[in-house]
């Protein structure tokens, strides 16, 4: 496959979250199911775009949907930040009914007007994405809006693969050094710095509730 073809796929599958409200004419949003182990217990439904008619992509014929990746530019919020090699504390995992070790944090707008406007559009985008699901979704684990000033925060998380360690897998990168830079403690988290997060939007059922989640693919400085 040529670099042009790869760039074309990237352009069709990677979108700034705040742009989604204006892209509905070119994106046919849907959710598709996938599971690492093939079981229904741990499956996720991931936001994708339908291909009509199906296309041949990367040597696979009849592809009828492509997984979507979303981007936001903002900064890491100081509250409830577990974006370190230690990850989320056990009592927090219990609150989220999670047995697996994972890291998470809330992202927020940068302290400027343009960023705040974009983040308000991002909140609208989350509503649009959730409406594409076949069943109602609980958004409390992915987004929150301040009832007083309307400030928006987005929660991202990274689930540790079995047999791995967060310090070796948490996808936080330094764009200048081109290296993985996983904070060993909260004191090393790059607060007040502009970052770009790439993530998928997925939902899973826990105790009869379908929760929309933002699963981190990469986080890097700008």
C-alpha positions as CSV (number, residue, x, y, z in Angstrom):
1,X,0.0,0.0,0.0
2,X,1.3,3.4,-1.0
3,X,1.9,6.3,1.4
4,X,-0.9,8.1,-0.3
5,X,-3.3,5.3,0.5
6,X,-2.2,5.2,4.1
7,X,-2.6,9.0,4.4
8,X,-6.1,8.7,2.9
9,X,-7.1,6.1,5.5
10,X,-5.7,8.3,8.2
11,X,-7.7,11.3,6.9
12,X,-10.9,9.3,6.9
13,X,-10.5,7.8,10.4
14,X,-8.8,10.5,12.5
15,X,-10.9,13.5,13.5
16,X,-10.7,16.4,15.9
17,X,-13.5,15.7,18.4
18,X,-14.9,19.2,18.1
19,X,-15.2,18.9,14.3
20,X,-17.7,16.0,14.5
21,X,-20.9,18.2,14.6
22,X,-19.9,19.7,11.2
23,X,-18.9,16.3,9.6
24,X,-22.1,14.4,9.7
25,X,-22.5,14.6,5.9
26,X,-19.3,12.6,5.4
27,X,-19.3,10.4,8.5
28,X,-22.0,7.7,8.9
29,X,-21.4,7.0,12.6
30,X,-22.1,3.6,14.0
31,X,-20.8,1.2,16.7
32,X,-19.1,-2.1,16.0
33,X,-18.3,-4.8,18.4
34,X,-14.8,-6.2,19.1
35,X,-13.3,-8.3,21.8
36,X,-9.6,-9.3,22.4
37,X,-10.6,-12.8,23.6
38,X,-13.7,-13.3,21.5
39,X,-16.0,-13.5,24.6
40,X,-19.0,-11.3,25.2
41,X,-18.2,-10.6,28.8
42,X,-15.4,-8.1,28.1
43,X,-16.4,-6.8,24.7
44,X,-16.4,-3.2,23.6
45,X,-18.6,-1.5,21.1
46,X,-16.4,1.0,19.3
47,X,-17.4,4.1,17.3
48,X,-16.8,3.7,13.6
49,X,-17.9,5.1,10.3
50,X,-19.9,2.9,7.9
51,X,-18.6,2.3,4.4
52,X,-21.4,2.2,1.8
53,X,-20.7,0.3,-0.4
54,X,-18.0,-1.8,1.4
55,X,-14.4,-1.3,0.2
56,X,-11.2,-3.3,-0.1
57,X,-8.7,-2.0,2.4
58,X,-5.3,-3.3,3.4
59,X,-5.8,-6.5,1.5
60,X,-9.2,-7.2,3.2
61,X,-12.2,-7.3,0.9
62,X,-15.7,-6.1,1.8
63,X,-14.8,-3.8,4.7
64,X,-18.0,-2.1,5.7
65,X,-16.8,0.1,8.6
66,X,-13.6,1.8,9.8
67,X,-12.8,2.4,13.5
68,X,-12.6,6.1,14.3
69,X,-9.9,7.9,16.2
70,X,-10.6,11.2,17.9
71,X,-8.2,14.0,18.9
72,X,-8.5,16.8,21.5
73,X,-6.0,19.5,22.3
74,X,-6.1,20.7,25.9
75,X,-4.4,20.2,29.2
76,X,-4.4,17.7,32.0
77,X,-6.7,18.6,34.9
78,X,-5.3,18.3,38.4
79,X,-8.3,16.7,39.9
80,X,-8.6,12.9,40.0
81,X,-5.4,12.5,38.0
82,X,-4.1,8.9,37.9
83,X,-1.9,9.3,34.8
84,X,1.2,7.7,36.3
85,X,3.1,4.4,36.4
86,X,1.0,3.5,39.5
87,X,-2.3,4.1,37.8
88,X,-5.7,4.3,39.4
89,X,-5.9,3.5,43.1
90,X,-7.7,0.3,44.0
91,X,-10.6,2.0,45.7
92,X,-11.2,4.1,42.5
93,X,-11.2,0.9,40.4
94,X,-13.7,-0.6,42.8
95,X,-15.9,2.5,42.2
96,X,-15.8,1.9,38.5
97,X,-16.3,-1.8,38.9
98,X,-13.0,-2.5,37.3
99,X,-10.7,-5.4,38.1
100,X,-8.0,-4.5,35.6
101,X,-5.3,-2.1,36.4
102,X,-5.6,1.2,34.5
103,X,-4.6,4.8,34.4
104,X,-6.9,7.8,33.8
105,X,-7.2,11.5,34.0
106,X,-9.5,14.3,33.1
107,X,-8.6,16.7,30.3
108,X,-9.8,20.2,30.0
109,X,-9.6,23.3,27.8
110,X,-6.5,25.5,27.7
111,X,-7.0,28.9,29.4
112,X,-7.9,30.8,26.3
113,X,-11.2,31.6,24.6
114,X,-10.6,29.6,21.4
115,X,-9.8,26.4,23.3
116,X,-12.9,26.9,25.5
117,X,-15.1,27.3,22.4
118,X,-13.7,24.1,20.8
119,X,-14.3,22.2,24.0
120,X,-17.9,23.2,24.1
121,X,-18.2,21.7,20.6
122,X,-16.5,18.6,21.9
123,X,-19.3,18.2,24.4
124,X,-21.8,18.4,21.6
125,X,-19.8,15.8,19.7
126,X,-20.0,13.3,22.6
127,X,-23.8,13.6,22.5
128,X,-23.8,13.0,18.7
129,X,-21.5,9.9,19.0
130,X,-23.6,8.5,21.9
131,X,-26.8,8.9,19.8
132,X,-25.2,6.6,17.2
133,X,-25.4,3.7,19.6
134,X,-28.3,1.2,19.4
135,X,-29.0,1.7,23.1
136,X,-28.8,4.5,25.6
137,X,-25.3,5.3,27.0
138,X,-24.3,6.7,30.3
139,X,-21.8,9.5,29.7
140,X,-20.7,10.1,33.3
141,X,-17.3,8.3,32.8
142,X,-16.3,10.2,29.8
143,X,-17.5,13.8,30.1
144,X,-18.6,16.4,32.6
145,X,-19.8,20.0,32.4
146,X,-19.5,22.6,35.1
147,X,-23.1,23.7,35.9
148,X,-22.0,27.2,36.7
149,X,-19.5,28.2,34.0
150,X,-20.1,25.5,31.4
151,X,-16.5,24.3,31.4
152,X,-16.1,20.9,29.8
153,X,-13.8,18.0,30.9
154,X,-13.2,14.8,29.1
155,X,-12.0,11.6,30.9
156,X,-9.5,9.4,29.2
157,X,-8.3,6.0,30.4
158,X,-5.8,3.4,29.5
159,X,-6.4,-0.3,30.5
160,X,-3.2,-2.2,31.2
161,X,-2.8,-5.3,28.9
162,X,-2.4,-8.6,30.8
163,X,1.1,-9.3,31.9
164,X,2.3,-5.7,31.1
165,X,3.4,-2.8,33.3
166,X,2.1,0.7,33.0
167,X,5.6,2.3,32.9
168,X,6.3,0.3,29.7
169,X,2.9,0.6,28.0
170,X,1.2,3.9,29.1
171,X,1.2,5.8,25.8
172,X,2.5,9.2,26.9
173,X,5.2,10.6,24.6
174,X,7.6,13.5,24.4
175,X,7.5,14.8,20.8
176,X,10.9,16.5,21.1
177,X,12.8,13.5,22.4
178,X,10.6,11.0,20.5
179,X,10.4,8.8,23.6
180,X,7.8,7.4,26.0
181,X,7.7,9.6,29.1
182,X,5.5,7.9,31.8
183,X,5.2,10.0,35.0
184,X,6.3,8.0,38.0
185,X,4.2,10.1,40.3
186,X,1.6,12.9,40.0
187,X,4.4,15.5,40.6
188,X,5.8,14.6,37.1
189,X,2.5,14.9,35.2
190,X,2.7,17.8,32.7
191,X,0.0,20.0,34.2
192,X,-0.5,23.5,32.6
193,X,1.1,22.2,29.4
194,X,-0.8,21.9,26.1
195,X,-1.2,18.2,25.1
196,X,-2.8,16.3,22.3
197,X,-4.8,13.2,23.1
198,X,-5.7,10.5,20.5
199,X,-8.4,8.0,21.6
200,X,-11.2,5.8,20.6
201,X,-14.8,6.1,21.9
202,X,-16.2,2.8,23.1
203,X,-18.9,1.5,25.3
204,X,-19.2,-1.5,27.5
205,X,-21.9,-2.9,29.7
206,X,-21.3,-3.0,33.5
207,X,-24.1,-4.0,35.8
208,X,-26.8,-3.4,33.1
209,X,-25.5,0.1,32.3
210,X,-23.7,0.9,29.1
211,X,-20.9,3.4,29.8
212,X,-19.2,5.4,27.0
213,X,-15.4,5.5,27.5
214,X,-12.5,7.3,25.9
215,X,-9.7,4.8,25.6
216,X,-6.3,6.4,25.2
217,X,-4.2,5.7,22.1
218,X,-1.5,8.3,22.7
219,X,-0.9,11.5,24.7
220,X,1.8,13.9,23.6
221,X,3.0,17.5,24.3
222,X,2.6,20.2,21.6
